[in-house]
Amino acid sequence: MSDEDDLSELEESGDEVDEEEDDAEGEEEGEEEQQEEEGKEEEEEEDKIPDNPLTDEHVKNSLSMLTRVGNGLSHAYITMSVTNSELSNIERASSLIHLRHVNFSFNNIKDLSPLSSLSHLLTIKADENLLTSINIEELHFLQIASFVRNKIVTLEGVTHPLLKKLFLSRNEIPRFVFPNPQRLSNLVMVDLSHNKVETLAGSFPPNLQELYLAGNLIASFGPIEGLGQLRVLHMRDNQLTHLDGISEAEMHSLTYLNVRGNSIEEVSGVSCLHSMTQIKALILQENPIYDADDYRVQILSALKAPKSLMRLDKDDVEFEELEEAEVLMKEVEEKRLEEEEQERKKREEEEEKGREEEQQPVR
């Protein structure tokens, strides 16, 4: 696959997230204004939610995909979907041991532990419920899990060894910390957009390739371990003032970086990326620096005019821009050397003056 094909694929994954966020932007502004009031109302409503368990009737109407199981001599339904049913209890599902795919989205479920007995599960979808944790024991074959728009506050319970994709956007998670990241060696994509994460630091699953953290409270990067395979890092609408902490040593596979809508004011805030020669797309628009004169040339100069960078914001990087960046780089380097020379001469003069004063006789 060519570089252009790789970039197209990366842009598509990143831009899809951007488009979804753009569409929701106006709605979010209104939601934020009413958040506190609605939060209180939701708590009161939760207290009033009646017990509505999964019943045999639900099971009868929701099973599908009849498949051979066991030794192939018997059959069972392996898919269950019960959505928009105001369910509050799914204990009945614990006996359906042949299930491989379940969808309990848009209900009032607070407890997923009954799914712990379904050892053949491949996918779980439980979006828009009342979950505060992922209290499911280790499922050896689980590959995709989605818990979007709940009230989850911790990643405890995410220990499934074959898990590939984890969707946790729009929860209340303050720390991006897995209890045993090395156990999650098959995890390649995590979406923690619109949570309450404040820093990107710690040890991460070793083969993670795509990480979506838009709309959090991240202001800095701490010590990072385990992101050597990361290709996509999406951090739009956080509180970053610089990108110090992103390095070739820890993210040598990174090719798409989106930090749109942060608080980066100075070119020096992105200069740490100059060693990241594999980055193909960099999104910086809606930062204060975006309004600077010759913004694109300044950024390209700070990055040492990388030939690998194919796109800056929404526009392709032109050859002429790289040439201008190289000229600016030389000017900046000459100015730096001149300032160093002036500083050296100043120090020498001060040292000479000090020696002369020492040699003067005491009266």
C-alpha positions as CSV (number, residue, x, y, z in Angstrom):
1,M,0.0,0.0,0.0
2,S,1.4,3.4,-1.0
3,D,1.9,6.4,1.4
4,E,-1.0,8.1,-0.3
5,D,-3.3,5.1,0.3
6,D,-2.2,5.0,4.0
7,L,-2.9,8.7,4.4
8,S,-6.3,8.5,2.8
9,E,-7.2,5.7,5.2
10,L,-6.0,7.6,8.2
11,E,-7.7,10.9,7.1
12,E,-10.9,9.0,6.6
13,S,-10.8,7.5,10.1
14,G,-9.9,10.9,11.7
15,D,-12.2,13.0,9.5
16,E,-15.2,10.8,10.3
17,V,-14.7,11.6,14.0
18,D,-14.3,15.3,13.1
19,E,-17.5,15.4,11.1
20,E,-19.5,13.7,13.9
21,E,-18.1,16.3,16.3
22,D,-18.9,19.2,14.0
23,D,-22.5,17.9,13.7
24,A,-22.9,17.6,17.4
25,E,-21.1,20.9,18.3
26,G,-24.2,23.1,18.4
27,E,-26.1,20.5,20.4
28,E,-23.2,20.3,22.9
29,E,-23.2,24.0,23.6
30,G,-26.9,23.8,24.7
31,E,-26.3,20.6,26.6
32,E,-23.4,22.2,28.6
33,E,-25.6,25.1,29.8
34,Q,-28.2,22.7,31.2
35,Q,-25.8,20.0,32.3
36,E,-26.0,20.6,36.1
37,E,-29.7,20.9,36.1
38,E,-30.2,17.9,34.0
39,G,-27.8,15.9,36.1
40,K,-30.0,16.4,39.2
41,E,-33.1,15.5,37.2
42,E,-31.4,12.4,35.9
43,E,-30.5,11.3,39.4
44,E,-34.1,11.7,40.6
45,E,-35.4,9.9,37.5
46,E,-32.9,7.0,38.1
47,D,-34.3,6.6,41.7
48,K,-37.7,6.2,40.2
49,I,-36.8,3.7,37.5
50,P,-39.0,0.6,38.1
51,D,-37.5,-2.9,38.0
52,N,-38.0,-4.2,34.5
53,P,-36.1,-7.5,34.1
54,L,-35.3,-9.4,30.9
55,T,-38.1,-12.0,30.5
56,D,-38.7,-15.2,28.5
57,E,-40.9,-13.1,26.2
58,H,-38.0,-10.7,25.5
59,V,-35.7,-13.7,24.8
60,K,-38.2,-15.3,22.5
61,N,-38.5,-12.1,20.4
62,S,-34.9,-11.1,20.3
63,L,-32.9,-14.2,19.4
64,S,-31.5,-14.7,15.9
65,M,-28.8,-16.4,13.8
66,L,-29.4,-20.1,14.4
67,T,-26.0,-21.8,14.2
68,R,-24.4,-25.2,14.9
69,V,-22.7,-25.3,18.3
70,G,-20.7,-27.7,20.3
71,N,-19.8,-30.8,18.3
72,G,-21.9,-29.6,15.4
73,L,-24.8,-31.9,16.1
74,S,-26.9,-29.3,17.9
75,H,-28.1,-25.8,17.1
76,A,-28.6,-22.6,19.1
77,Y,-29.3,-19.0,18.5
78,I,-26.1,-16.9,19.0
79,T,-27.4,-13.3,18.7
80,M,-29.6,-11.4,21.0
81,S,-30.7,-7.8,20.6
82,V,-33.1,-6.1,23.1
83,T,-32.9,-2.3,22.7
84,N,-35.2,0.6,23.7
85,S,-37.1,-1.7,26.2
86,E,-36.4,0.1,29.5
87,L,-34.7,-3.1,30.8
88,S,-33.1,-2.7,34.2
89,N,-32.0,-6.3,34.9
90,I,-30.5,-8.9,32.4
91,E,-30.1,-11.8,34.9
92,R,-32.1,-14.0,32.5
93,A,-29.3,-13.7,29.9
94,S,-26.8,-15.6,32.1
95,S,-28.3,-18.9,31.1
96,L,-28.0,-18.3,27.4
97,I,-24.5,-19.8,27.2
98,H,-24.3,-20.1,23.4
99,L,-24.7,-16.4,22.8
100,R,-21.9,-14.7,20.8
101,H,-23.3,-11.3,20.1
102,V,-25.5,-9.2,22.5
103,N,-27.0,-5.7,22.1
104,F,-28.7,-4.2,25.2
105,S,-28.4,-0.5,24.1
106,F,-30.9,2.2,25.1
107,N,-32.1,0.6,28.3
108,N,-31.7,1.3,32.1
109,I,-29.1,-1.3,32.9
110,K,-26.7,-0.7,35.8
111,D,-25.2,-4.2,36.0
112,L,-23.6,-6.3,33.3
113,S,-22.3,-9.0,35.5
114,P,-24.8,-11.6,34.2
115,L,-22.8,-11.6,31.0
116,S,-19.8,-13.1,32.8
117,S,-21.2,-16.6,32.3
118,L,-21.4,-16.2,28.5
119,S,-17.9,-17.5,27.8
120,H,-18.4,-17.5,24.0
121,L,-19.3,-13.8,23.6
122,L,-17.5,-12.1,20.7
123,T,-19.3,-8.7,20.8
124,I,-21.1,-6.7,23.5
125,K,-23.0,-3.5,22.8
126,A,-24.6,-1.7,25.8
127,D,-24.7,2.0,24.7
128,E,-26.9,4.5,26.5
129,N,-27.6,2.7,29.8
130,L,-26.9,3.6,33.4
131,L,-23.6,1.8,33.8
132,T,-21.0,3.2,36.2
133,S,-18.5,0.3,35.8
134,I,-17.7,-2.6,33.4
135,N,-18.3,-5.3,36.0
136,I,-17.8,-8.3,33.6
137,E,-15.4,-11.1,34.4
138,E,-12.8,-12.0,31.9
139,L,-14.3,-13.3,28.6
140,H,-11.6,-15.1,26.7
141,F,-13.1,-14.6,23.2
142,L,-14.6,-11.1,23.4
143,Q,-13.3,-8.9,20.5
144,I,-15.5,-5.8,20.4
145,A,-17.2,-3.9,23.3
146,S,-19.2,-0.7,23.2
147,F,-20.4,1.2,26.2
148,V,-21.0,4.7,24.7
149,R,-23.0,7.3,26.7
150,N,-23.1,5.7,30.1
151,K,-21.7,7.0,33.4
152,I,-18.6,4.8,33.6
153,V,-15.8,6.1,35.9
154,T,-13.1,3.4,35.7
155,L,-11.5,1.0,33.2
156,E,-11.4,-1.7,35.9
157,G,-12.9,-4.9,34.4
158,V,-11.3,-4.5,30.9
159,T,-9.1,-7.6,31.0
160,H,-10.4,-9.5,28.0
161,P,-7.3,-10.9,26.2
162,L,-8.7,-11.0,22.7
163,L,-10.4,-7.6,22.8
164,K,-9.7,-5.6,19.7
165,K,-11.9,-2.5,19.8
166,L,-13.2,-0.6,22.9
167,F,-15.8,2.2,22.6
168,L,-16.2,4.3,25.7
169,S,-17.0,7.8,24.4
170,R,-19.2,10.1,26.5
171,N,-18.7,8.6,29.9
172,E,-17.1,10.1,33.0
173,I,-13.7,8.4,33.1
174,P,-11.0,10.7,34.7
175,R,-7.9,8.5,34.2
176,F,-6.9,6.5,31.1
177,V,-5.4,3.6,33.1
178,F,-5.9,-0.1,32.4
179,P,-5.5,-2.5,35.3
180,N,-3.3,-4.8,33.3
181,P,-2.4,-3.3,29.9
182,Q,0.0,-6.0,28.9
183,R,-2.9,-8.5,29.1
184,L,-4.6,-6.5,26.3
185,S,-2.1,-7.3,23.6
186,N,-4.8,-7.6,20.9
187,L,-6.4,-4.2,21.6
188,V,-5.8,-1.9,18.6
189,M,-8.5,0.8,19.0
190,V,-9.8,2.7,22.0
191,D,-12.3,5.6,21.9
192,L,-12.4,7.6,25.1
193,S,-13.7,10.8,23.5
194,H,-15.7,13.2,25.7
195,N,-14.7,11.8,29.1
196,K,-12.9,13.6,31.9
197,V,-9.3,12.5,31.3
198,E,-6.8,15.1,32.4
199,T,-3.4,13.7,31.3
200,L,-2.1,11.2,28.8
201,A,0.5,9.2,30.8
202,G,1.3,5.7,32.0
203,S,1.5,2.3,30.5
204,F,-0.7,1.3,27.6
205,P,-1.7,-1.8,25.7
206,P,1.4,-2.7,23.6
207,N,-0.3,-2.9,20.2
208,L,-2.7,0.0,20.3
209,Q,-3.0,1.7,16.9
210,E,-5.8,4.2,17.2
211,L,-6.6,6.3,20.2
212,Y,-9.4,8.8,20.2
213,L,-9.4,11.3,23.1
214,A,-11.3,14.3,21.8
215,G,-13.3,16.5,24.1
216,N,-11.4,15.7,27.3
217,L,-9.5,17.9,29.8
218,I,-6.0,16.9,28.8
219,A,-3.5,19.7,29.4
220,S,-0.2,17.7,29.3
221,F,1.6,14.5,28.5
222,G,3.3,12.5,31.2
223,P,5.7,9.6,30.9
224,I,4.3,7.3,28.2
225,E,5.0,3.6,27.7
226,G,3.5,1.2,25.2
227,L,2.4,3.4,22.3
228,G,5.1,2.4,19.9
229,Q,2.5,1.0,17.5
230,L,0.1,4.0,17.7
231,R,-0.7,5.3,14.2
232,V,-3.7,7.7,14.9
233,L,-3.9,10.1,17.9
234,H,-7.0,12.2,17.9
235,M,-7.0,14.9,20.7
236,R,-9.2,17.6,19.4
237,D,-10.8,20.0,21.9
238,N,-8.6,19.5,24.9
239,Q,-6.5,22.0,26.9
240,L,-3.0,21.4,25.4
241,T,-0.7,24.4,25.3
242,H,2.2,22.4,23.8
243,L,2.9,18.9,22.6
244,D,6.0,18.2,24.7
245,G,5.9,14.5,25.6
246,I,5.2,13.3,22.0
247,S,8.4,11.8,20.9
248,E,9.9,9.5,18.3
249,A,11.1,7.2,21.1
250,E,7.6,6.5,22.4
251,M,5.4,7.0,19.3
252,H,7.6,6.1,16.3
253,S,4.7,4.8,14.3
254,L,2.5,7.9,14.6
255,T,1.3,9.1,11.2
256,Y,-1.9,11.1,12.0
257,L,-2.1,13.6,14.8
258,N,-5.1,15.8,15.4
259,V,-4.9,18.5,18.1
260,R,-7.4,20.8,16.6
261,G,-9.2,23.2,19.0
262,N,-6.6,23.3,21.8
263,S,-4.7,26.2,23.3
264,I,-1.3,26.1,21.5
265,E,-0.1,29.7,21.0
266,E,3.6,29.4,20.1
267,V,5.5,27.6,17.3
268,S,7.7,26.2,20.1
269,G,4.7,24.3,21.3
270,V,4.9,21.9,18.3
271,S,8.7,22.0,17.7
272,C,9.0,18.7,19.6
273,L,7.5,17.0,16.5
274,H,10.6,17.8,14.3
275,S,11.9,14.3,15.0
276,M,8.6,12.6,14.1
277,T,9.5,12.1,10.4
278,Q,6.8,9.5,9.9
279,I,3.8,11.9,10.5
280,K,1.8,12.3,7.3
281,A,-1.1,14.5,8.6
282,L,-1.1,17.2,11.3
283,I,-4.2,19.0,12.3
284,L,-3.7,22.3,14.2
285,Q,-6.5,24.5,13.2
286,E,-8.6,26.3,15.8
287,N,-5.5,26.8,18.0
288,P,-4.4,30.4,18.7
289,I,-1.2,29.8,16.6
290,Y,-3.4,29.2,13.6
291,D,-4.0,33.0,13.3
292,A,-0.3,33.8,13.1
293,D,1.2,35.4,9.9
294,D,2.8,32.8,7.7
295,Y,1.4,30.1,10.0
296,R,2.0,27.2,7.6
297,V,5.6,28.2,6.8
298,Q,6.3,28.7,10.5
299,I,5.0,25.3,11.4
300,L,6.9,23.6,8.6
301,S,10.0,25.4,9.6
302,A,9.6,24.3,13.2
303,L,9.2,20.8,12.0
304,K,12.4,21.0,9.9
305,A,10.5,21.0,6.6
306,P,9.7,17.3,6.8
307,K,9.3,15.7,3.4
308,S,7.0,13.0,4.9
309,L,4.3,15.5,6.0
310,M,1.7,15.4,3.2
311,R,-1.1,17.4,4.9
312,L,-1.3,20.3,7.3
313,D,-4.8,20.9,8.5
314,K,-7.2,20.5,5.5
315,D,-4.7,21.3,2.8
316,D,-1.9,19.3,1.2
317,V,1.7,20.5,1.9
318,E,3.1,22.2,-1.3
319,F,6.7,22.0,-2.5
320,E,6.9,25.8,-2.5
321,E,5.9,25.9,1.2
322,L,8.7,23.5,2.1
323,E,11.2,25.7,0.2
324,E,10.0,28.7,2.1
325,A,10.2,26.8,5.4
326,E,13.9,25.8,4.6
327,V,14.7,29.5,4.0
328,L,13.1,30.4,7.3
329,M,15.0,27.6,9.0
330,K,18.3,29.1,7.8
331,E,17.3,32.6,9.0
332,V,16.3,31.3,12.4
333,E,19.5,29.3,12.7
334,E,21.6,32.3,11.7
335,K,19.8,34.5,14.2
336,R,20.4,31.9,16.9
337,L,24.1,31.7,16.2
338,E,24.3,35.5,16.2
339,E,22.6,35.7,19.5
340,E,24.9,33.0,20.9
341,E,27.9,35.0,19.7
342,Q,26.7,38.2,21.3
343,E,26.0,36.4,24.5
344,R,29.5,34.9,24.4
345,K,31.2,38.3,23.9
346,K,29.1,39.7,26.7
347,R,30.3,37.0,29.1
348,E,33.9,37.5,28.1
349,E,33.6,41.3,28.6
350,E,32.1,40.8,32.0
351,E,34.8,38.2,33.0
352,E,37.5,40.6,31.8
353,K,36.0,43.5,33.7
354,G,35.9,41.3,36.8
355,R,39.6,40.3,36.5
356,E,40.5,44.0,36.1
357,E,38.6,44.9,39.3
358,E,40.4,42.1,41.2
359,Q,43.8,43.4,40.1
360,Q,43.2,47.0,41.3
361,P,45.1,47.7,44.5
362,V,43.0,48.2,47.7
363,R,43.2,51.8,49.0
